Amino acid sequence: MNRLARAIYSRLAVVKKIRFEIARHPRRGRIIDVGCGTGENTALLAAISDEVVGIDIDPKKIDAARRLYPNIGFYRMDAVKMDFPAGHFDTAFLIMSLHEADTDGVIREVCRIAGEVVVIDYSRVLYGLMGKLIRVVEREKYEKYAGVNLNIKFQESGFSLKESRSIHPNFYIYFFTGKKPAKTAEKYSVRLIK
């Protein structure tokens, strides 16, 4: 995303709402931002974490994130098969990325590596002009995502819905929690996708 596009994007009301939601949360220990893109939200998550890591499958986005935020660890990795040990993270954030992915695979994997999962993504029902735009631009992805019952998918991985609420007419935030996994060793090696 170039500077002008990033400046316009950052002024959208929904982006401000998402960033407000990130900033208002209490400290969450070790965090992973799954589908981090160019790292803007990962940088915000750094303020509420002891350690933050961002992953994305797109090498161009990861390269941009590394340039923009050199003090944060960004890795090119498939969210369906992450190279982190079970229970390594306290919280996994999926910010506008779950609708882009293999929902079942990503949910299973984030539940494996984290004790809490926060999802910020589209609402099941869309409203107004923005809702129409989403239905046109993201039609296939949105319809697939909207047809998934997140509560059931997370329950299948041993997680339960702690809270969900609208943060904007077309966007929701969900908090899922599982059994607190045992802390893993601090050291791990990350296998990068070439």
N, C-alpha and C positions, 0 to 999 in steps of 0.2 A: 504494500500500500504506500503510495507516495505521500509526501508531506501534506499537500492540499487535501487529498482524499482522507488522510488520517485526521486532519483538523476538522473537516466537515463531519466525519463520522463521530468524533468525540463530542460534538455538540448536540447530537440527537438525544431526545428526551429518554429514550429507552436505554441508551448507553449510560447516561447519567444515573438512571435508576439502578442498573446493574452494578456500576461502580460504587454507588451508595451502599448497596447490599453487601458488597465485599468489605468495604471499610468499616461497617458497623458491627462486624462480628468479633467476638472475643478471640484472643490468641488461640491458635489451633495446633501448635507444635510443628510437626513435619508435614508439609503439604505438597501435593502434586497437582499441577494444572494440566489436565488431559485435553489435548486438542488446543494447545496454547496459542496457535497462530504466531503472530509476530511479537507476542509477549507482553502486551499492554496490561492485561489482567494479571498476569504472573507477577509483574512488578508491583501491582497493588497488593497481591497476596503476600508478598515479601514483608509487608508491614505488619501482618497478623500471624507471622510464622516464625519458628526458630530456624527453619530451613525450607526453601521452596525450590521445586524442580518443575520445568515445563517440558512436555513432550508433544510432538506433532509428527505426522507422517510426511508432510511436505518439506522437502529440503530447502526450498527458497524461503519459506516462512521461518524455519529454524535458523538459517543464515542471517536473516534480517533481525530476529530476536537476539541472536548473539552479538550483533553489531550494536543494537540499541541498548541492550542491558548486559554488558560484559561481566557483571558480578553475579549473574544468576546462571545456574546450570540448565542448559537447553539441550535436549537430545532428540534426534530423529528416531522415532520408534512407533511401531504399530500398537495402537491402544488395545487390540484384542490379545496381544501376547507381549506384555511388558517384561523387561528384564530386571525386575526388582523382586526381592524375596517377599513371601507372604507376610502381611502385617507390617511392612516397612514404613508406611505412612499413617499418620493420624487421620488425615482428611484428604480425600480426592475431590477436586472441583471439576465439574464438566460445565463450562460456561459457553453456551451456544455451540456445543460440539456434538451432543448426543444425537441430534437429528441428522447429523452428517455421517454417522457411523453405523456399523453393524451393532445395533442396539443390544441384542442378546449377548454377544461376545464381549462388548465393552463393559456391560454391567457385571458380568461374571468376573472379569479381570479386575475392575476397580474394587469389587467386594473382596477379592483375594488379597489385594495389596494394602487396603486401608480399612480403618475401623468406622469411619463416617464418610458418607458421600453427599456432596451438595451439587444439585443439578439446577442450573438456570437455563431455561429453554422456552420454546413456544408453548402457549396455552393450547388446550385441546380444541377450543372454539376461538376463532379469530374474529375481530371486530374492526369496523371502519376501513378507511383508506389503506392504512398500514396492513390490516388483515388481508385485504384484496391483493395488495402488492406481494405479500408473503405467499399467498396461494398461487400467484402467477409465477414468481421468480423461483420459489422453492417447492413447487407443486408436488413432484414425485417424492422428494425427501420428506416434506411436511406430511403428506398423506400416510406414508409408511410410519413415521414417528407418531403421529396422532392416533394411529390404530393400535399402539402398544400400551398396555396397562402397566405403567411403571411400578406401581405398588406390587403387583403379582410378580413381575420380573425380579424385583429386589427381594421379595419374600422367598423366591426359589433359591436365592443365594444366602439366605439366613439373615437378611436385613429387614428392618421394619421402618415404616414411615413415622418419623418423629413430628414433622411439621410440613405443611405446604400452604402457599398463599400466592395470590396474584401480586406482582410488583408493577404491573402495567396491564392494560386490557388484553394485550396479546402475549404476555410473558409471565411465567410462573417460576417460583423457587421451591425446591423440594429438599428436605433434609432426611436422609436415611441413615440409620445406625445399625451396626451389627455388634456381635460380641467383640469386646476389646481384644485384639490380637496381642499375643506376647511380643514384646519389643525384640526386634532383630538386631543383629550386630550392626555397628555403625558402618562397617566397610561393605561395599558391594561393588561389583564390576558391571558396567553397563555395556551391553553389546549393541553397537550402533548398526543401523541398516545402511548398507553401502549404496 
